[in-house]
């Protein structure tokens, strides 16, 4: 699993749940795909949040709602 996925999960889940999620993602391609989608959404949120302007703020808010952050 990627370092970024570990960071994303660590920020959102208790340690026990994070461990279970990583194990599931290692075994199940559908769970792994969902985790990959979450990482991509968090990265997009980070990019949009670093930008200025109305569109950037709107996109950042959309991604914030999507990832629950």
C-alpha positions in Angstrom: 0.0 0.0 0.0 1.1 3.5 -0.7 2.5 5.9 1.9 -0.2 8.4 0.9 -3.0 5.9 1.6 -1.5 5.3 5.0 -1.4 9.0 5.7 -5.0 9.5 4.5 -6.4 6.6 6.5 -4.4 7.6 9.6 -6.0 11.1 9.5 -9.5 9.6 9.3 -9.5 6.3 11.2 -8.5 4.9 14.6 -5.4 2.7 14.3 -7.3 -0.6 14.6 -9.7 0.4 11.8 -6.8 1.6 9.6 -5.1 -1.7 10.0 -8.2 -3.6 9.0 -8.8 -1.4 6.0 -5.2 -1.8 4.8 -5.5 -5.6 5.1 -8.8 -5.6 3.2 -7.4 -3.4 0.5 -4.4 -5.8 0.1 -6.8 -8.7 -0.5 -9.8 -7.1 -2.2 -9.4 -5.3 -5.5 -12.7 -3.4 -5.0 -11.6 -2.1 -1.6 -8.2 -1.2 -3.0 -9.9 0.7 -5.8 -12.0 2.7 -3.3 -8.9 3.5 -1.3 -7.2 4.7 -4.5 -10.2 6.9 -5.3 -10.0 8.3 -1.8 -6.3 9.1 -2.2 -6.9 10.8 -5.5 -9.8 12.9 -4.1 -7.6 14.0 -1.1 -4.8 14.9 -3.4 -7.3 17.0 -5.6 -8.5 18.7 -2.4 -4.9 19.6 -1.5 -4.3 21.0 -5.0 -7.5 23.0 -5.1 -7.0 24.3 -1.5 -3.6 25.6 -2.4 -5.0 27.7 -5.2 -6.8 31.1 -5.0 -9.9 32.4 -6.7 -13.6 31.6 -6.7 -13.4 28.4 -8.8 -10.6 27.0 -6.7 -12.6 27.6 -3.5 -15.7 26.0 -5.1 -13.7 22.9 -6.2 -12.0 22.6 -2.9 -15.4 22.7 -1.1 -16.7 20.0 -3.5 -13.7 17.7 -2.7 -13.9 18.5 1.0 -17.5 17.3 1.0 -16.5 14.2 -1.0 -13.7 13.1 1.4 -15.5 14.2 4.5 -12.7 16.6 5.5 
